[in-house]
């Protein structure tokens, strides 16, 4: 059964080039270590809902956009193995979360079992 890691973040529009550069490296590293797919998607048709919405979930500011991303694996065990390798990849260097091109405190993420493909 496939397994998916999903992420939702708000990225400042002025930092999109830096984010895209980071995301391209992430895609390369995760795929090289075995991820089946890696996608980074920028909001195009999302609006503020009265109670819930993607922008509300990440407390989007007017100067930001929402990014939804996901990585697909063969299984949770496969995900754990791929993530272990990816996190040790030297191309990332030492990760400094304070220098990320987005606010990591507002990132929403989790792992999901696939029920329909």
C-alpha positions, 0 to 999 in steps of 0.5 A, spaced: 500 500 500 502 506 497 504 511 503 504 519 502 507 524 506 503 531 505 506 538 507 502 545 507 506 551 508 505 559 507 511 562 503 513 569 502 512 571 495 518 575 495 522 568 497 519 563 492 525 563 488 529 561 494 523 556 495 523 553 488 531 552 489 530 548 495 524 544 493 528 542 486 534 539 490 529 536 495 525 533 489 532 530 486 535 527 493 528 524 495 527 521 488 535 518 488 533 515 494 527 511 492 521 516 493 516 514 487 514 521 486 515 528 489 510 534 488 511 541 490 504 545 488 503 553 488 496 555 490 492 557 484 484 556 486 484 557 493 480 562 497 479 564 505 473 559 507 469 562 513 471 556 517 476 552 514 481 553 508 488 552 506 490 559 507 487 559 514 490 553 516 497 556 515 495 563 517 497 566 510 499 573 510 497 577 504 504 577 502 504 570 502 502 564 497 500 557 499 504 551 497 502 544 498 507 538 497 507 531 497 512 525 496 509 518 495 513 511 497 511 504 496 509 503 504 511 506 510 517 502 511 519 504 505 518 512 507 522 511 513 528 508 509 528 513 504 527 519 509 533 516 513 537 516 507 535 523 504 536 526 511 543 524 511 544 526 504 550 531 504 547 536 499 543 538 504 549 540 509 547 542 516 539 544 516 538 550 519 531 551 520 531 558 522 534 560 515 528 556 511 525 561 506 518 560 510 516 560 517 517 552 519 512 553 525 506 554 521 508 548 516 502 542 517 505 535 515 503 528 516 504 521 513 498 518 510 496 511 508 493 510 501 486 508 500 484 509 493 489 510 487 
